[in-house]
């Protein structure tokens, strides 16, 4: 399906269509609603603004604890800059082998594209990442100037490392020489010039996230926070933005 990029700001690759499906209802999340990740927000905004200005910019890896705003930040970046010719294409890991075909189509278009790969990681015997490495830095053909990759992951190195991978690692003349397997795995993460790490905050940070959802709440804030804390404990102590939103979805119409 052809995408009218003048009116459509995002698309998702669909293998059954062998192409892109336009997204008409984009998540409306805004940068101002993201709390507790100001440093990450600033760095990704600056990188995106360089990209839009046709200046050197980096592919970005947003990694860290689940539910801490990684995906939300990428979506908010699109909403912030879509009026400046920024467009986004979401790819799922299992479809990455089709990415070079899409790159061929969009590399000559007058828009700036973010390829968004959410919740990204590879298993030990998965060689799909080889395609990604080619797209990131090119092969005999130079990597496209109007495309960046923004990926989120719970793993910093994307691919799991096992003890046996390091069996052929050697120390020679006081220098560490990784095995070929380890070098190959680390080289994927090395292709991301911007690494942004995300961590769960403390209890006070969690309460700030809760308060950001309950802006019109007129009851006892201490009771609200205690209910939010208990809600978090039932979910393994998770104090993320995702947990705060789930608490709001469950308790917004209840009296505490």
C-alpha positions as CSV (number, residue, x, y, z in Angstrom):
1,X,0.0,0.0,0.0
2,X,1.3,3.4,-1.0
3,X,1.7,6.0,1.8
4,X,0.9,9.6,1.2
5,X,3.6,11.0,3.4
6,X,2.3,14.6,2.9
7,X,-0.7,13.7,5.1
8,X,0.5,10.5,6.9
9,X,3.1,10.9,9.6
10,X,3.7,7.2,10.5
11,X,3.4,3.7,9.1
12,X,3.9,0.1,10.2
13,X,5.4,-2.6,8.1
14,X,2.9,-5.4,7.5
15,X,4.4,-8.6,6.0
16,X,1.0,-9.8,4.7
17,X,0.7,-6.6,2.7
18,X,4.4,-6.8,1.7
19,X,4.5,-3.1,2.5
20,X,3.6,-0.3,4.8
21,X,0.2,0.3,6.5
22,X,-0.5,4.0,7.2
23,X,-1.2,4.9,10.8
24,X,-4.1,7.3,11.0
25,X,-4.5,7.4,14.8
26,X,-1.1,8.2,16.2
27,X,-0.5,7.9,20.0
28,X,-0.9,11.6,21.0
29,X,1.6,11.5,23.8
30,X,3.6,14.8,24.2
31,X,7.1,15.5,25.4
32,X,5.7,17.7,28.2
33,X,3.9,14.7,29.7
34,X,7.0,12.6,30.2
35,X,8.3,13.1,33.7
36,X,11.6,12.1,35.3
37,X,13.6,11.6,32.0
38,X,14.6,15.1,31.3
39,X,18.2,14.2,30.4
40,X,17.2,11.5,28.0
41,X,14.5,13.8,26.5
42,X,17.0,16.6,25.9
43,X,19.6,14.4,24.2
44,X,17.1,12.7,21.9
45,X,15.6,16.1,21.0
46,X,19.0,17.6,20.2
47,X,19.9,14.5,18.1
48,X,16.6,14.7,16.2
49,X,16.9,18.4,15.6
50,X,20.4,17.9,14.1
51,X,18.9,15.2,11.9
52,X,16.1,17.5,10.7
53,X,18.7,20.3,10.0
54,X,20.6,17.9,7.7
55,X,23.5,17.8,10.1
56,X,25.3,14.7,11.4
57,X,23.2,12.7,13.8
58,X,23.3,9.3,15.5
59,X,21.2,6.2,15.5
60,X,19.8,5.9,19.1
61,X,19.5,3.0,21.4
62,X,17.1,3.6,24.4
63,X,17.8,0.8,26.8
64,X,16.9,0.0,30.4
65,X,14.1,-1.0,32.8
66,X,10.7,-1.8,31.3
67,X,8.0,0.8,31.5
68,X,10.3,3.7,32.1
69,X,9.3,5.8,29.0
70,X,11.6,4.5,26.2
71,X,8.9,3.9,23.6
72,X,6.8,6.9,24.8
73,X,9.8,9.2,24.2
74,X,10.2,8.1,20.6
75,X,6.5,8.6,19.9
76,X,6.5,12.0,21.6
77,X,9.5,13.0,19.4
78,X,7.4,12.2,16.3
79,X,4.5,14.3,17.6
80,X,6.9,17.2,18.4
81,X,8.6,17.3,15.0
82,X,6.2,15.8,12.5
83,X,5.4,19.4,11.2
84,X,9.1,19.6,10.3
85,X,8.9,16.7,7.8
86,X,9.8,14.0,10.3
87,X,8.1,10.7,9.6
88,X,8.3,7.4,11.5
89,X,8.1,3.7,10.3
90,X,7.8,1.0,12.8
91,X,9.4,-2.4,12.1
92,X,9.0,-5.5,14.2
93,X,12.1,-7.7,14.6
94,X,10.7,-10.7,12.6
95,X,10.2,-8.4,9.6
96,X,13.7,-6.9,9.5
97,X,14.7,-8.9,6.5
98,X,12.3,-6.6,4.5
99,X,13.8,-3.4,5.8
100,X,16.3,-3.0,2.9
101,X,13.5,-3.0,0.4
102,X,11.7,-0.2,2.3
103,X,14.9,1.8,2.7
104,X,15.3,1.6,-1.1
105,X,11.8,3.2,-1.5
106,X,12.2,6.0,1.0
107,X,15.8,7.0,0.7
108,X,15.1,9.5,-2.2
109,X,11.9,11.0,-0.6
110,X,12.0,14.6,0.7
111,X,11.3,13.6,4.3
112,X,13.4,12.6,7.3
113,X,12.5,9.1,8.5
114,X,13.0,7.4,11.8
115,X,12.9,3.6,11.7
116,X,11.4,2.6,15.1
117,X,12.2,-0.8,16.5
118,X,10.5,-1.3,19.8
119,X,11.4,-3.8,22.5
120,X,14.4,-4.9,20.5
121,X,16.6,-7.9,21.3
122,X,17.9,-11.0,19.5
123,X,18.3,-14.6,20.6
124,X,21.6,-16.4,20.5
125,X,21.0,-18.1,17.1
126,X,19.1,-15.3,15.5
127,X,21.1,-13.7,12.6
128,X,18.5,-11.1,11.7
129,X,20.7,-8.5,13.2
130,X,23.1,-8.9,10.3
131,X,20.6,-7.1,8.0
132,X,20.3,-4.3,10.5
133,X,24.0,-3.8,10.6
134,X,24.1,-3.2,6.9
135,X,21.3,-0.7,7.0
136,X,22.9,1.2,9.9
137,X,26.3,1.7,8.2
138,X,25.7,0.7,4.6
139,X,27.5,-1.8,2.4
140,X,28.9,-1.0,-1.0
141,X,26.1,1.5,-1.1
142,X,26.3,4.4,1.3
143,X,23.8,4.4,4.2
144,X,20.9,6.8,3.4
145,X,21.2,10.3,4.7
146,X,17.5,10.8,5.5
147,X,17.1,7.7,7.7
148,X,17.9,7.1,11.4
149,X,17.2,4.1,13.6
150,X,15.7,4.6,17.0
151,X,15.4,1.3,19.0
152,X,14.3,0.4,22.5
153,X,15.5,-2.6,24.4
154,X,15.8,-4.0,27.9
155,X,19.4,-5.1,27.0
156,X,22.3,-2.7,26.4
157,X,24.0,-5.1,23.9
158,X,20.8,-6.3,22.3
159,X,22.2,-9.9,21.9
160,X,22.7,-12.2,24.9
161,X,26.3,-13.1,25.7
162,X,27.1,-16.6,27.0
163,X,30.1,-18.0,28.8
164,X,31.1,-20.2,25.9
165,X,31.3,-17.1,23.6
166,X,34.3,-15.9,25.7
167,X,36.3,-19.2,25.6
168,X,38.5,-18.0,22.8
169,X,39.0,-14.5,24.3
170,X,42.7,-14.0,24.9
171,X,45.0,-11.5,26.6
172,X,48.1,-10.8,24.6
173,X,50.8,-8.3,25.6
174,X,48.5,-7.0,28.3
175,X,45.8,-6.3,25.6
176,X,42.3,-8.0,25.6
177,X,41.3,-9.6,22.4
178,X,37.7,-10.6,22.2
179,X,36.7,-13.8,20.4
180,X,35.1,-13.4,17.0
181,X,31.7,-14.3,18.4
182,X,31.8,-11.6,21.1
183,X,33.1,-9.0,18.6
184,X,30.3,-9.7,16.2
185,X,27.7,-9.3,19.0
186,X,29.1,-6.1,20.4
187,X,29.5,-4.6,16.9
188,X,25.7,-4.2,16.6
189,X,25.4,-2.0,19.7
190,X,28.5,0.0,18.6
191,X,26.6,1.1,15.5
192,X,24.3,3.2,17.8
193,X,26.1,6.5,18.4
194,X,23.6,7.6,21.0
195,X,22.9,5.4,24.0
196,X,20.3,6.6,26.5
197,X,19.8,4.6,29.7
198,X,16.5,4.4,31.6
199,X,16.1,3.3,35.2
200,X,13.2,3.0,37.7
201,X,13.1,6.0,40.0
202,X,12.6,6.0,43.8
203,X,9.2,6.2,45.5
204,X,9.1,10.0,45.4
205,X,9.6,9.8,41.6
206,X,6.8,7.3,41.4
207,X,4.5,9.6,43.3
208,X,5.3,12.4,40.9
209,X,4.3,10.2,38.0
210,X,1.1,9.3,39.8
211,X,0.3,13.0,40.5
212,X,0.8,13.8,36.8
213,X,-2.2,11.6,36.0
214,X,-4.3,12.7,38.9
215,X,-4.2,16.4,38.2
216,X,-7.8,17.0,39.0
217,X,-7.9,14.8,42.1
218,X,-9.2,16.8,45.1
219,X,-8.9,14.1,47.8
220,X,-6.2,13.2,50.3
221,X,-2.9,12.9,48.4
222,X,-1.4,10.8,51.2
223,X,-4.1,8.2,50.7
224,X,-3.7,8.4,47.0
225,X,0.0,7.8,47.3
226,X,-0.4,4.9,49.7
227,X,-2.9,3.3,47.3
228,X,-0.4,3.8,44.5
229,X,2.4,2.2,46.6
230,X,0.3,-0.8,47.4
231,X,-0.7,-1.1,43.7
232,X,3.0,-1.1,42.8
233,X,3.8,-3.8,45.4
234,X,1.3,-6.1,43.8
235,X,3.3,-5.7,40.6
236,X,6.7,-6.7,42.1
237,X,7.5,-3.2,43.3
238,X,7.5,-1.7,39.8
239,X,7.6,2.1,40.1
240,X,7.6,3.0,36.4
241,X,5.5,5.4,34.4
242,X,3.6,2.4,33.0
243,X,2.7,1.3,36.6
244,X,1.5,4.9,37.4
245,X,-0.7,4.9,34.3
246,X,-2.1,1.5,35.1
247,X,-2.9,2.7,38.6
248,X,-4.7,5.7,37.2
249,X,-6.7,3.4,34.8
250,X,-7.8,1.3,37.8
251,X,-8.5,4.0,40.4
252,X,-9.3,7.3,38.6
253,X,-13.0,6.9,39.3
254,X,-12.8,5.5,42.8
255,X,-12.9,7.2,46.2
256,X,-9.8,6.5,48.3
